[in-house]
Amino acid sequence: MIRHKIRFLLFFLLIWGTSCQKDQDKSDFGLAYPDYFPEPYYKFGKNTLTKEGFELGRALFFDPILSIDSTISCASCHSQGHAFADHNTRMSFGIDGKMGDRNSPAMFNLAWQPIFMWDGGINHIEVMPFAPITNDVEMGETLENVIEKLKKHPKYVQRFQSVFGEKPIESQQLFYALTQYMTMLVSDDSKYDQYRQGKVSFTKDEEDGLQIFKAKCASCHTEPLFTDFSLRNNGLEILGDDFGFGRITLHEEDNYKFKVPSLRNIALTYPYMHDGRFRTLEQVLDHYSQGIVSHPNLDKNLISNGKLGIPMSDVEKQKIITFLQTLTDYTFISNPIFSE
């Protein structure tokens, strides 16, 4: 039953995504990004981005009214100071102190993402909030109850009307507003970005680290977003029954594949991997150099000349980490526009 429901949700999202992406971008507010970024994947279409819509989405993001007992907000597991990842905890806690089974991913540059969640089970940002809101462990609510609570809240009635007109509050408006806030979470002012723009220079170790990174890591963590948004098996030891993308497709060839995360702000978003098993970047690089576990679905980039892993010396690892630290965007994590 659960697998059939997952398949139905994926089909629904595919249909939703196909129809929405046909609309042209009518936005005239806010979404600015460097010229070396690609065009955003998300086209606002009928969801016209406005200051009022963004501010409504921000209010909703920080409001625990979206959870069944008004104790958990989106921001509970996505903290600005950690690039909108959780507070450096391996697993996140939801209603009634329930613990989830995955690490909360960071949230930024979402307008460029074609898929969401570690397993890629949602392919449209406008319905992405449906998953945490209705998850029994996270917010444990229903869309119907959320809408009823918002309709009874004088502040929200007025704010929704100012953005969407006089019609009653509905779920599409909720998703539109949250999308306006989430798509504005653009991280593009790290030292790396300033280097790309010719504003600063890298140290020798940073420059060396960049070149090593390009040779050994960039096939999956592609500049400038530092992800190719693919789903891959990266040779982790199997510790539980989380099949990743295979849970969505029910195909064995997709088992234990998870989304390649962006490495922007990586120094702030530990622990790492879908289950938060690695606490440090050193542990991550040790995994890729000497900890790869063979699997039928193992990504081919992790096999070289018949051997598992990516050869890296200790010096190379340290220089990669030195470079990765240039991806921290202090402007982004302190920008009051994104704060509660």
C-alpha positions in Angstrom: 0.0 0.0 0.0 2.7 2.5 0.9 4.7 1.7 -2.3 1.6 2.3 -4.4 1.0 5.6 -2.6 4.5 6.7 -3.3 4.2 5.8 -7.0 0.9 7.7 -7.2 2.5 10.8 -5.6 5.4 10.6 -8.1 3.0 10.3 -11.0 1.1 13.3 -9.7 4.2 15.4 -9.3 5.4 14.5 -12.8 2.1 15.7 -14.3 2.1 18.9 -12.1 5.7 19.6 -13.0 5.1 19.1 -16.8 2.2 21.5 -16.8 3.8 24.2 -14.6 7.1 24.3 -16.5 5.3 25.3 -19.7 4.5 28.7 -18.3 7.0 31.5 -19.0 8.7 33.4 -16.2 6.7 36.5 -15.3 8.8 37.5 -12.3 9.9 41.1 -11.9 11.1 40.9 -8.3 14.2 39.8 -6.6 15.7 36.7 -8.1 19.2 37.9 -9.0 22.2 35.7 -9.6 25.7 35.9 -11.2 26.1 35.6 -15.0 28.1 32.4 -14.6 25.1 30.6 -13.0 22.9 28.7 -15.5 19.3 29.7 -16.1 17.1 28.7 -13.2 15.1 25.4 -13.7 12.0 26.8 -12.0 9.9 29.2 -14.0 7.5 31.2 -11.9 4.7 31.0 -14.4 1.4 31.9 -12.7 3.2 32.3 -9.4 4.3 35.9 -9.9 7.1 36.7 -7.5 6.4 39.8 -5.4 7.7 41.3 -2.2 4.4 40.6 -0.4 4.4 37.0 -1.6 8.0 36.5 -0.5 7.3 37.9 2.9 4.2 35.8 3.3 6.2 32.7 2.4 8.9 33.7 4.9 6.3 34.1 7.7 4.9 30.6 6.9 8.4 29.1 6.8 9.0 30.2 10.4 5.5 29.5 11.7 4.9 26.2 13.6 1.2 26.5 12.6 2.0 24.2 9.7 2.5 21.3 12.2 -0.3 19.4 13.9 0.6 20.5 17.4 2.2 23.9 16.4 5.6 22.9 17.7 7.6 22.3 14.4 8.2 24.9 11.6 10.1 24.5 8.4 12.9 26.5 10.1 13.0 24.0 13.0 15.1 21.7 10.7 16.4 24.3 8.3 18.4 26.9 10.2 19.8 30.0 8.4 23.0 29.9 10.4 23.7 26.4 8.9 22.8 27.4 5.4 19.2 26.2 6.1 20.4 22.7 7.1 19.6 21.4 10.6 21.7 22.4 13.6 24.5 19.9 12.9 22.5 17.0 14.1 22.6 13.6 12.3 18.8 13.2 12.2 16.1 15.8 12.7 13.3 15.7 15.3 9.7 16.3 14.5 6.5 16.3 16.4 6.3 14.6 19.8 10.1 14.2 19.7 10.0 11.7 16.9 13.3 11.2 15.1 13.5 11.0 11.4 15.7 8.6 9.4 17.6 11.1 7.2 19.8 14.1 7.6 18.0 17.4 6.8 19.5 18.8 3.6 20.6 22.4 3.2 18.3 24.7 1.4 19.6 27.3 -1.1 19.7 27.8 -4.8 16.5 25.8 -5.0 15.3 27.5 -8.2 18.0 25.5 -10.0 17.0 22.1 -8.6 14.9 19.8 -10.8 14.4 17.2 -8.0 14.1 17.3 -4.2 14.6 15.1 -1.2 17.5 12.7 -0.9 15.7 10.1 -2.9 14.6 12.5 -5.7 10.9 11.6 -5.0 9.6 15.1 -5.6 10.3 16.9 -8.9 8.6 20.3 -8.4 9.4 22.9 -5.8 5.8 24.1 -5.6 4.7 20.8 -4.0 7.9 20.0 -2.1 6.5 21.3 1.2 3.7 18.7 1.0 6.1 16.0 2.0 7.3 17.4 5.4 3.9 18.9 6.3 2.1 15.5 5.9 4.9 13.3 7.1 3.9 11.5 10.3 7.4 12.1 11.9 8.0 15.6 10.8 4.9 17.8 11.0 2.1 15.2 11.0 -0.5 17.5 9.6 -3.0 17.4 6.7 -3.3 20.1 4.1 -7.0 20.4 4.9 -6.2 21.2 8.6 -3.5 23.6 7.7 -5.8 25.6 5.4 -8.5 25.7 8.0 -6.1 27.0 10.6 -4.9 29.7 8.2 -8.5 30.7 7.4 -9.1 31.3 11.1 -6.0 33.3 11.6 -6.8 37.1 11.0 -3.2 37.9 10.1 -3.0 35.3 7.5 -6.4 36.0 6.0 -5.4 39.6 5.4 -1.9 38.7 4.0 -3.1 36.0 1.7 -5.7 38.4 0.3 -3.0 41.1 -0.3 -1.1 38.6 -2.4 -3.7 36.4 -4.1 -6.8 38.5 -4.0 -10.1 38.1 -2.2 -10.7 34.4 -2.9 -10.5 32.0 0.1 -7.1 30.6 1.1 -6.3 27.3 -0.6 -3.4 24.9 -0.8 -2.0 26.2 -4.1 -1.6 29.7 -2.5 0.2 28.1 0.4 2.6 26.4 -1.9 3.1 29.4 -4.1 4.0 31.6 -1.1 6.5 29.1 0.3 8.0 28.7 -3.1 8.5 32.5 -3.4 10.5 32.5 -0.2 12.4 29.3 -0.9 13.5 30.3 -4.4 14.9 33.6 -3.1 17.4 31.7 -0.9 20.2 32.3 -3.3 23.8 31.7 -2.1 26.2 33.4 -4.5 28.6 35.5 -2.4 31.2 33.1 -1.0 34.9 33.7 -1.5 34.7 31.3 -4.5 32.1 33.7 -6.1 34.3 36.7 -5.3 37.2 34.9 -6.9 35.1 34.1 -10.0 34.2 37.7 -10.2 37.8 38.9 -9.9 37.3 40.6 -6.6 39.7 38.5 -4.5 42.6 36.1 -5.1 42.9 32.5 -3.8 45.9 31.5 -1.7 48.2 28.9 -3.2 46.5 26.1 -1.2 43.0 27.3 -2.2 44.1 27.4 -5.9 45.7 24.0 -5.6 42.6 22.7 -3.9 40.4 24.0 -6.7 42.5 22.3 -9.4 42.5 19.0 -7.4 38.8 19.3 -6.9 38.2 19.8 -10.6 40.2 16.7 -11.4 38.7 14.4 -8.7 35.3 15.7 -7.6 33.8 17.9 -10.3 32.3 15.1 -12.4 29.4 15.0 -9.8 29.8 18.3 -7.9 29.8 20.5 -11.0 30.6 24.2 -10.8 29.2 26.7 -10.2 26.3 25.1 -8.3 28.6 22.2 -7.2 26.1 19.5 -8.0 24.8 17.9 -11.2 21.5 17.0 -9.4 21.9 13.4 -10.3 21.1 10.3 -8.2 24.1 8.0 -7.5 25.3 5.2 -5.4 28.5 6.5 -3.8 29.7 3.3 -2.2 28.4 3.7 1.3 28.2 0.7 3.6 24.5 -0.3 3.8 23.4 0.3 7.4 19.6 0.2 7.1 16.7 -0.4 4.8 16.6 3.1 3.1 16.7 2.2 -0.6 16.9 5.8 -1.7 15.7 6.4 -5.3 14.8 2.7 -5.4 12.1 3.4 -2.9 10.5 5.7 -5.4 10.9 3.7 -8.6 10.8 0.2 -7.1 13.6 -0.8 -9.5 16.6 -2.7 -8.2 18.9 -0.7 -10.4 18.0 2.4 -8.4 18.5 1.0 -5.0 20.8 3.0 -2.7 21.1 5.9 -5.0 20.8 9.3 -3.4 20.9 12.8 -4.8 24.2 14.5 -5.2 24.1 17.5 -2.8 25.6 20.9 -3.5 28.9 21.5 -1.8 28.3 25.2 -1.3 28.4 26.0 2.4 29.6 22.5 3.1 31.7 23.6 6.1 28.5 24.6 7.8 26.2 21.7 7.1 27.9 18.7 8.8 27.2 15.8 9.4 27.3 14.5 5.9 25.6 11.9 3.6 21.8 11.1 3.6 22.1 9.6 7.1 24.6 12.0 8.5 27.1 9.2 9.2 30.2 11.3 8.7 31.0 14.2 11.0 33.9 15.8 9.2 35.1 16.5 5.7 38.2 14.4 6.4 36.0 11.4 7.0 34.1 12.1 3.8 37.3 12.2 1.7 38.7 9.1 3.5 35.5 7.3 2.4 36.0 8.3 -1.3 39.7 7.4 -1.3 39.6 4.1 0.7 36.2 3.4 2.0 34.1 2.6 -1.1 32.0 -0.5 -0.7 31.2 -2.5 -3.9 27.6 -2.6 -5.0 25.9 -3.5 -8.3 24.7 0.1 -8.6 28.0 1.7 -7.6 28.6 4.9 -9.7 31.2 4.2 -12.4 33.2 7.3 -11.4 34.2 5.5 -8.3 35.9 2.7 -10.1 39.3 3.4 -11.7 41.5 0.8 -13.4 39.5 -1.9 -11.7 40.0 -0.4 -8.2 37.4 1.2 -6.0 37.7 4.8 -4.9 39.3 8.0 -5.9 43.1 8.1 -5.3 44.0 11.0 -3.0 47.0 11.7 -0.9 46.7 13.3 2.5 48.1 16.5 1.2 45.6 16.5 -1.7 42.7 15.9 0.8 43.8 18.9 2.9 44.0 21.2 -0.1 40.5 20.1 -1.3 39.2 20.9 2.2 40.9 24.3 2.1 39.2 25.0 -1.2 35.8 23.8 0.1 36.0 26.3 2.9 35.9 29.1 0.2 32.4 27.9 -0.6 31.0 29.3 2.7 28.7 32.3 2.0 28.7 34.4 5.2 26.5 37.0 3.6 23.8 34.4 2.9 23.7 33.0 6.4 23.5 36.4 8.0 21.1 38.2 5.5 18.2 39.6 7.5 16.0 39.4 4.5 15.9 35.6 5.0 15.5 35.7 8.8 12.4 35.3 10.9 
